C-alpha cells in the first residue's frame, strides 16, 4: 500500500507569506463578491484564466494526514491548466483554456436541495467564510489514462453537507454544472450528445469521505476558469470520472441520481467509476497511465494503482461489491 508523505516543494514554488491576504480581501480581489463590491473590485477573468487568479489564503493539511499529500513530483501548472476536459467549452484538450474566459464566475451561488433539513441558496463568499481552506496534494488519474499530481485548495464536501443536515432518507448526492450556452460554446455545438446541464453523482458515504474535496483553488491561487472555477468537485480515487466543474446545484436524494456520462454511454461509464487497473474501459486499458508532462518521444508511462493509491482510505466503501459489475 502506497504511503503518503509530505512532498518536497522547492522554495521558489512556495507563495510568500507577505502576499497572503485576509479571506474577504481575497474574495473582493478575485471578484467572488456580488453587488457593488464585485462591480468595483472584480479582476479580469481573461487574464486569470492563464495565471490561475489571485493568491489564496489557506492552511496546509498535516503531512500525510489521511492521504492528503503525496511525495510524487507535482505536475507543472502549465500542463494542469492547459490540458483539460471541460466539454462545455469543446472536446479538445486545449479548448477550455482557449474559451473558458467567456464564462462569468461572479457573483456565484450554490443551490442545495432535496433530503436536507436546511435547503436554500448559498453565496460562495459565505461558504468560503465558513469553511477554512486546506491544501491537498492529490495524485489523479483521468479516464483517458493520463494523470497528474495537483496541489488543490478547498474544503471537505462533508463539512458543507453536515452544515445543511442530511435527513435519514439521504443516500446519494447529485451535482449539476452551470449551463449558460451564450458563455459555453461547447453546449451550442451541433450534434452534441450530452443533455446539458452536465450532471454527476456520488453515494453519500463517498461524498462524506474525508478525501472528497470542494476545490476553489490550485497551486496557491484561485481556480482558472478552465479548471472549474469558481468551485468544483475533486474525488481523488475517481478523478476523471467524478470531476464535475463550476458547480451550481447540489441535491441529496434517496434514489441513485442520473449522471451525464452514464446516460450518454452506460456501457462505458457506470455510476461508481473507480480508478481500477483490473477493469478495462471498453476502448482502452486502465493498467497504465501517462503522467503529464509526457510526449511521443518521452512517454511518462507508469502502472495505474487501484483507487489511485488511496485504497487505505476508501476500499472499505466497496467491501463486498463486484467492482467489475459496479464499475
C-alpha positions as MATLAB code, in Angstrom:
seq = 'XXXXXXXXXXXXXXXXXXXXXXXXXXXXXXXXXXXXXXXXXXXXXXXXXXXXXXXXXXXXXXXXXXXXXXXXXXXXXXXXXXXXXXXXXXXXXXXXXXXXXXXXXXXXXXXXXXXXXXXXXXXXXXXXXXXXXXXXXXXXXXXXXXXXXXXXXXXXXXXXXXXXXXXXXXXXXXXXXXXXXXXXXXXXXXXXXXXXXXXXXXXXXXXXXXXXXXXXXXXXXXXXXXXXXXXXXXXXXXXXXXXXXXXXXXXXXXXXXXXXXXXXXXXXXXXXXXXXXXXXXXXXXXXXXXXXXXXXXXXXXXXXXXXXXXXXXXXXXXXXXXXXXXX';
ca = [
       0.000    0.000    0.000;
       1.377    3.381   -1.016;
       2.175    5.671    1.894;
       1.693    9.401    1.545;
       4.301   11.752    2.914;
       4.924   15.448    2.865;
       6.251   16.476   -0.561;
       9.457   18.315   -1.132;
       8.393   21.656   -2.607;
      11.100   23.984   -3.948;
      11.207   27.288   -2.126;
      10.583   29.050   -5.445;
       7.134   27.443   -5.629;
       6.001   28.457   -2.144;
       3.766   31.506   -2.024;
       5.438   34.131    0.207;
       3.578   34.861    3.409;
       3.701   38.562    2.595;
       1.190   38.145   -0.255;
      -1.366   36.281    1.829;
      -4.462   38.353    2.495;
      -7.472   38.009    4.677;
     -10.208   35.860    3.110;
     -12.634   38.701    2.497;
      -9.915   40.794    0.863;
      -9.084   37.854   -1.370;
     -12.679   37.372   -2.395;
     -13.056   41.002   -3.322;
      -9.842   40.969   -5.339;
     -10.863   37.742   -7.087;
     -14.310   39.024   -7.953;
     -16.232   36.499   -5.846;
     -18.409   39.082   -4.102;
     -21.723   40.169   -5.509;
     -23.169   43.665   -5.636;
     -21.136   46.854   -5.603;
     -18.008   45.222   -4.209;
     -17.795   42.801   -7.129;
     -18.509   45.547   -9.630;
     -15.718   47.774   -8.391;
     -13.096   45.197   -7.460;
     -13.551   42.255   -9.821;
     -10.415   41.201  -11.698;
     -10.076   40.407  -15.406;
     -11.180   36.791  -15.895;
      -9.428   36.542  -19.258;
      -6.120   37.272  -17.525;
      -6.800   34.920  -14.634;
      -7.504   32.060  -16.990;
      -3.778   31.889  -17.758;
      -2.359   32.867  -14.379;
      -4.629   30.946  -12.039;
      -6.142   34.014  -10.409;
      -5.194   35.742   -7.166;
      -3.193   34.258   -4.268;
      -5.397   32.359   -1.871;
      -5.096   32.089    1.893;
      -5.171   28.534    3.226;
      -3.972   26.188    5.928;
      -1.830   23.256    4.755;
      -3.097   19.854    5.878;
      -0.867   17.875    8.202;
       1.759   15.997    6.171;
       0.484   12.534    5.314;
      -2.848   13.057    7.103;
      -5.470   10.757    5.581;
      -3.624   10.713    2.278;
      -3.925   14.470    1.760;
      -0.347   14.691    0.483;
       1.848   12.686   -1.874;
       5.603   12.889   -2.303;
       5.376   12.444   -6.075;
       6.537   15.310   -8.276;
       3.864   17.893   -8.948;
       2.612   18.411  -12.483;
       3.715   21.803  -13.862;
       0.931   24.385  -13.676;
       1.201   24.920  -17.433;
       0.187   21.303  -18.077;
      -2.538   21.214  -15.440;
      -4.123   24.424  -16.734;
      -3.748   23.870  -20.479;
      -4.611   20.153  -20.847;
      -8.184   19.909  -19.594;
     -11.545   18.220  -20.004;
     -14.428   20.682  -19.848;
     -16.762   19.783  -22.698;
     -18.908   22.849  -22.146;
     -16.109   24.680  -23.981;
     -15.202   21.997  -26.522;
     -13.881   18.446  -26.760;
     -10.254   19.355  -27.477;
      -7.839   19.371  -24.557;
      -6.876   22.990  -25.246;
     -10.437   24.223  -25.880;
     -11.202   25.023  -22.216;
      -8.065   27.157  -21.848;
      -8.889   28.926  -25.106;
     -12.552   29.669  -24.447;
     -13.383   29.374  -20.735;
     -12.639   33.055  -20.139;
     -16.063   33.692  -21.709;
     -17.723   32.253  -18.566;
     -18.641   34.692  -15.804;
     -17.855   33.339  -12.335;
     -19.200   36.142  -10.153;
     -21.457   36.513   -8.412;
     -21.840   32.767   -7.671;
     -24.411   30.830   -5.672;
     -24.849   27.152   -4.938;
     -28.368   25.801   -4.512;
     -28.688   22.900   -2.051;
     -31.941   20.958   -2.044;
     -33.526   17.563   -1.560;
     -33.216   15.453    1.558;
     -31.722   18.112    3.823;
     -33.090   19.991    6.824;
     -31.603   23.316    5.675;
     -32.150   23.728    1.921;
     -31.501   27.005    0.156;
     -29.048   29.035   -1.881;
     -25.610   29.830   -0.511;
     -23.420   32.667   -1.724;
     -19.925   31.437   -2.428;
     -18.453   34.187   -0.258;
     -20.442   32.899    2.719;
     -19.305   29.344    2.057;
     -15.652   30.390    1.920;
     -16.007   32.442    5.091;
     -17.479   29.488    6.968;
     -15.198   26.653    5.872;
     -11.423   27.152    6.231;
      -9.436   26.202    3.162;
      -6.829   23.442    3.136;
      -4.142   22.484    0.653;
      -4.234   18.886   -0.529;
      -1.765   17.420   -2.996;
      -3.556   14.622   -4.817;
      -2.415   12.048   -7.330;
      -5.099   11.999  -10.024;
      -5.704    9.662  -12.950;
      -8.098   10.791  -15.656;
     -10.444    8.490  -17.520;
      -8.431    8.635  -20.758;
      -5.420    7.163  -18.907;
      -3.472   10.388  -18.362;
      -2.621   11.551  -14.884;
      -1.343   14.499  -12.869;
      -0.292   15.480   -9.358;
      -2.023   18.729   -8.408;
      -1.993   20.856   -5.226;
      -5.674   21.720   -4.707;
      -7.116   24.296   -2.293;
     -10.557   23.715   -0.862;
     -12.707   22.398    1.954;
     -14.164   18.941    2.641;
     -17.507   18.310    0.967;
     -18.516   16.618    4.234;
     -18.366   19.978    6.025;
     -20.860   21.512    3.601;
     -23.183   18.509    3.760;
     -23.124   18.458    7.540;
     -23.993   22.161    7.516;
     -27.213   21.516    5.580;
     -28.102   18.481    7.764;
     -28.949   15.478    5.550;
     -32.165   13.661    6.525;
     -32.370    9.935    7.191;
     -33.595    9.454    3.607;
     -30.449   10.902    2.037;
     -28.486    8.146    0.293;
     -26.920    9.949   -2.680;
     -25.566   13.371   -3.625;
     -26.321   14.796   -7.089;
     -24.338   17.671   -8.632;
     -25.102   19.982  -11.538;
     -22.844   22.296  -13.546;
     -23.546   25.818  -14.708;
     -25.423   25.933  -18.022;
     -25.087   29.192  -19.955;
     -24.958   28.446  -23.698;
     -24.031   32.044  -24.546;
     -20.858   31.676  -22.461;
     -20.207   27.950  -23.001;
     -19.758   27.366  -26.703;
     -19.441   23.607  -26.352;
     -23.073   23.357  -25.281;
     -24.095   25.017  -28.562;
     -22.236   22.538  -30.747;
     -24.305   20.878  -33.443;
     -24.945   17.201  -32.743;
     -23.964   17.330  -29.071;
     -24.823   14.050  -27.362;
     -24.821   15.370  -23.807;
     -28.108   16.501  -22.307;
     -26.966   19.748  -20.683;
     -26.515   20.771  -17.946;
     -23.814   18.293  -17.005;
     -24.736   16.107  -14.014;
     -22.761   13.881  -11.683;
     -23.430   11.893   -8.513;
     -21.878   10.113   -5.550;
     -23.153    7.785   -2.893;
     -23.489    9.671    0.391;
     -20.678    7.770    2.095;
     -18.386    8.547   -0.856;
     -19.308   12.210   -0.589;
     -18.675   12.228    3.160;
     -15.249   10.576    2.884;
     -12.527   12.925    4.217;
     -10.693   12.834    0.866;
     -13.620   14.288   -1.095;
     -12.934   17.976   -1.683;
     -14.769   21.028   -2.956;
     -11.883   22.894   -4.570;
     -11.749   26.662   -5.135;
      -8.064   26.932   -5.959;
      -4.928   25.184   -7.172;
      -1.197   25.941   -6.981;
      -1.846   28.522   -4.256;
      -4.272   30.623   -6.310;
      -7.914   30.731   -7.327;
      -9.029   28.208   -9.947;
      -8.611   29.165  -13.580;
     -11.936   29.034  -15.422;
     -10.871   26.033  -17.495;
     -10.190   24.028  -14.332;
     -13.698   24.511  -12.955;
     -13.853   27.985  -11.420;
     -15.043   29.103   -9.043;
     -15.813   25.783   -7.286;
     -15.546   22.158   -8.369;
     -15.550   18.611   -7.044;
     -12.320   16.615   -6.594;
     -12.595   12.908   -5.714;
      -9.022   11.601   -5.983;
      -9.840    7.891   -6.284;
     -12.378    8.674   -9.051;
     -10.625   11.542  -10.812;
     -11.729   12.000  -14.405;
     -14.925   10.085  -13.724;
     -16.334   12.277  -10.950;
     -14.788   15.683  -11.538;
     -17.735   17.982  -12.069;
     -16.741   21.623  -12.506;
     -18.381   25.016  -11.892;
     -20.979   23.525   -9.557;
     -24.245   25.446   -9.103;
     -26.580   22.812   -7.616;
     -26.253   20.016   -5.074;
     -29.209   17.793   -4.298;
     -29.385   14.965   -1.764;
     -31.637   12.118   -2.848;
     -32.974    8.773   -1.713;
     -32.632    7.231   -5.183;
     -29.483    6.963   -7.277;
     -29.377   10.098   -9.450;
     -28.803   10.045  -13.215;
     -25.362   11.162  -14.386;
     -24.449   12.627  -17.763;
     -21.897   10.096  -18.960;
     -23.885    7.133  -17.682;
     -26.915    8.402  -19.598;
     -24.815    9.114  -22.683;
     -22.980    5.762  -22.756;
     -23.879    3.301  -19.945;
     -21.660    0.598  -21.445;
     -18.554    2.674  -20.837;
     -19.399    4.731  -17.739;
     -21.017    3.260  -14.651;
     -22.215    5.141  -11.606;
     -19.263    4.125   -9.408;
     -16.408    4.524  -11.914;
     -13.457    3.963   -9.608;
      -9.903    4.011  -10.926;
      -9.279    0.271  -11.229;
      -6.470   -1.285  -13.311;
      -8.285   -4.635  -13.070;
     -11.282   -3.349  -15.059;
     -10.545   -2.084  -18.547;
     -12.507    0.640  -20.233;
     -14.125   -0.803  -23.391;
     -11.809    1.341  -25.548;
      -8.550    1.253  -23.580;
      -6.721   -0.463  -20.771;
      -6.625    1.004  -17.283;
      -3.465   -0.890  -16.372;
      -1.169    2.028  -17.189;
      -1.388    5.806  -17.274;
       0.514    8.634  -18.921;
       1.777   11.072  -16.305;
       1.972   14.631  -17.566;
       4.233   16.115  -18.754;
       4.576   13.441  -21.423;
       5.298   13.334  -25.152;
       5.645   10.906  -28.032;
       9.408   10.931  -27.615;
       9.320   10.868  -23.819;
       6.206    8.941  -22.763;
       5.954    9.056  -18.994;
       4.052    5.759  -18.741;
       3.544    4.275  -15.269;
       1.401    1.479  -13.768;
      -2.028    2.530  -12.503;
      -2.687    1.992   -8.802;
      -6.100    0.742   -7.708;
      -8.200    3.603   -6.304;
      -5.305    5.836   -7.455;
      -3.373    4.506   -4.472;
      -5.990    5.640   -1.940;
      -7.226    2.150   -1.105;
      -6.289    2.511    2.553;
      -8.802    5.346    2.846;
     -11.612    4.168    0.542;
     -11.521    0.410   -0.135;
     -13.920   -0.227    2.753;
     -16.610    1.756    0.921;
     -16.868   -1.043   -1.631;
     -16.456   -4.092    0.591;
     -18.423   -6.994   -0.853;
     -19.127   -5.216   -4.157;
     -18.217   -6.678   -7.528;
     -16.226   -3.737   -8.927;
     -16.288   -5.207  -12.436;
     -20.073   -5.216  -12.335;
     -20.423   -1.953  -10.421;
     -17.879   -0.021  -12.438;
];
